[in-house]
Amino acid sequence: MRIVKTLIVTAVATLPLICGAEGSASKSGDAGMELSDIIAGYSKRSGKKFIVDPRVRAVGGLVGIGADKITYEQLLALATVHGFVIVASGDVTIVVPDAGARQLPTPVYTDSRFKAPDDEWVTLLLSAKNACTAQLVPILRPLMPQAAHMAAVPYSNQMVIVDRAVNARRIADLVGRLDSAAPAGRGCVDPSSKKD
């Protein structure tokens, strides 16, 4: 009986705190909106069709931006903040947790000066002339989020990057700098080709 009384007293005591939190969220306007509602509003305004994964649940994040005026770039950034990815696929746009970003059909670029919104997920194929891309992967991979992907293609001395555009550009810049600083003609040396 004592436990029941304690639970009732605790519930009654925390009720004003819960109600106050809900009231302050509604006073701040769009800051307390569900991400799925923001996407639905953007879809209605823009005419874009979205398929939203049921795991896409997030509240808040808009401060100084009205949900009715959010741009596509701002929507991408909001999704990034909450750990989600928005990728256009044909005539629909897919919204999923960022853990699945690597498997989505992102745009593929071979020029590091590609044009894409900063928070759009892209695939970038880089080539190096002097540096060995296989040796660059362990150096650069820690600069990427867990959901991103980086791999070297040893036989062509290329690197595949799947990440947000802003970070893919940063990695491409670093690869370019490391490549230009590497001794010419060294590239990747096959350890099995060394003679004793």
SVG drawing of the C-alpha trace seen along z (x, -y; Angstrom):
<svg xmlns="http://www.w3.org/2000/svg" viewBox="-2 -33 69 45">
<polyline fill="none" stroke="black" stroke-width="0.4" points="0.0,0.0 2.9,-2.3 4.4,-1.8 1.0,-2.7 0.8,-5.9 4.4,-6.8 3.6,-6.3 0.5,-8.4 2.3,-11.2 5.1,-11.1 2.7,-11.2 0.8,-14.2 4.0,-16.0 5.4,-15.6 2.1,-16.4 2.7,-20.2 6.3,-19.6 4.9,-17.5 2.1,-19.9 4.6,-22.8 6.9,-21.1 4.1,-20.5 3.0,-24.1 6.5,-25.5 6.9,-23.4 3.6,-24.7 4.6,-28.3 7.9,-27.9 5.9,-27.0 7.6,-24.8 10.4,-23.7 8.1,-21.0 6.9,-19.6 7.4,-16.0 9.9,-15.6 7.3,-13.5 4.8,-16.5 7.5,-18.9 8.2,-16.5 4.4,-16.2 4.1,-20.0 7.1,-20.4 5.7,-17.7 2.4,-19.5 4.1,-22.8 6.6,-21.4 4.7,-18.5 7.6,-16.1 6.5,-12.6 8.2,-11.1 8.4,-7.5 9.2,-7.8 10.6,-4.9 8.4,-4.2 11.6,-4.5 11.8,-8.2 10.7,-9.8 12.0,-13.0 10.7,-16.1 12.0,-19.6 15.0,-21.2 13.5,-24.2 14.4,-27.5 14.0,-30.7 12.8,-28.6 9.1,-28.3 8.0,-24.8 5.9,-26.3 8.9,-28.0 11.6,-25.4 13.7,-24.8 14.9,-21.4 18.4,-22.2 17.2,-23.0 15.1,-19.8 18.2,-17.8 20.1,-19.5 17.3,-18.9 17.2,-15.2 21.0,-15.1 20.8,-16.5 18.3,-13.8 20.4,-11.0 18.3,-10.5 19.0,-10.6 16.9,-12.0 17.7,-10.6 15.8,-11.1 15.1,-7.9 13.3,-8.3 10.1,-10.3 10.0,-9.7 12.3,-10.8 13.2,-8.3 13.7,-9.1 15.5,-6.5 17.8,-6.3 21.3,-7.2 22.6,-3.6 21.1,-2.6 22.6,-5.6 25.3,-3.5 22.9,-1.2 20.7,-4.0 21.1,-5.0 22.9,-8.3 24.2,-10.4 27.7,-9.3 30.4,-11.9 33.9,-11.7 34.8,-15.4 35.4,-16.7 34.0,-20.0 30.5,-18.5 27.4,-20.6 25.1,-19.2 23.5,-20.6 25.9,-20.1 23.6,-17.6 22.8,-15.5 24.3,-12.0 26.5,-11.3 29.0,-8.8 32.3,-10.2 35.0,-8.2 38.4,-9.8 41.7,-8.9 45.2,-9.5 48.4,-9.8 51.1,-9.6 49.6,-8.6 48.4,-5.1 44.6,-5.2 44.7,-2.0 47.1,-3.7 44.9,-6.8 41.8,-5.0 42.9,-4.3 44.1,-7.9 40.9,-9.5 38.1,-7.1 38.0,-8.5 37.0,-11.8 33.7,-10.3 30.5,-9.5 29.8,-5.8 27.0,-5.7 29.4,-6.8 31.6,-4.5 35.2,-4.7 37.1,-2.0 40.2,-1.9 40.3,-0.2 44.0,0.9 44.3,2.0 43.2,-1.5 44.4,-3.5 41.0,-5.0 38.8,-5.6 35.0,-5.3 33.4,-7.6 29.7,-7.6 28.9,-10.5 27.2,-13.8 28.4,-16.1 30.1,-18.6 32.2,-15.9 32.9,-14.2 34.3,-17.5 36.5,-17.9 37.8,-14.3 38.5,-14.9 40.4,-18.1 42.5,-16.1 43.2,-13.4 44.2,-16.0 46.6,-17.6 48.1,-14.3 48.4,-13.1 50.3,-16.3 52.6,-16.0 53.5,-12.3 56.6,-11.5 55.9,-11.2 55.7,-7.7 55.5,-5.9 51.8,-5.0 50.9,-1.7 53.8,0.7 52.8,4.3 54.6,5.9 54.8,9.2 56.9,7.6 59.7,6.7 62.9,8.7 65.0,10.0"/>
</svg>
